[in-house]
Amino acid sequence: MKKSMDKIKDMLAYLSRSSWEKRQYIKYDKERRDLETLTNRELSSKYVNTKAKYEYKRNILSFFVGAILLAIFMGMWGIFYNAVKQSLKLIYSVSASNELAVASLTIASIFFAIVVILIIFFLFMYLNSLHYLHRQLLIIEEVRDDRK
């Protein structure tokens, strides 16, 4: 019983803010030490490549969020609206059963929810990679400033 309580305490301690900050610092310190071992030219090359990737991803993100994602959402909303409209027509028609209308409405809702969840998931993953690149840039800039 005591072992299970200790495991629970260790797990809660692992999830705490201070433990997370310590793990982040250890990760930062390791990355910084790795960058400090590079020559000036290697560090400049890494900086340029990372900066180019970051700018490219940021531009693509703003383009997608500003234009294409909006168009996809509007298009998907139109498809969902038409499916709901057809379901409502089925409900009020004499030849169709209510179960069919409810089933088609449910399927349309589930499809729309899955598409929205997938878009949000991919957007989250893209933002995560953008965050990582920005973090890398900041560390490289710190190392470069320390060398000056």
Secondary structure, 3 states (H helix, E strand, C coil): CHHHHHHHHHHHHHCCHHHHHHHHHHHHHHHHHHHHCCCHHHHHHHHHHHHHHHHHHHHHHHHHHHHHHHHHHHHHHHHHHHHHHHHHHHHHCCCCCHHHHHHHHHHHHHHHHHHHHHHHHHHHHHHHHHHHHHHHHHHHHHHHHHHC
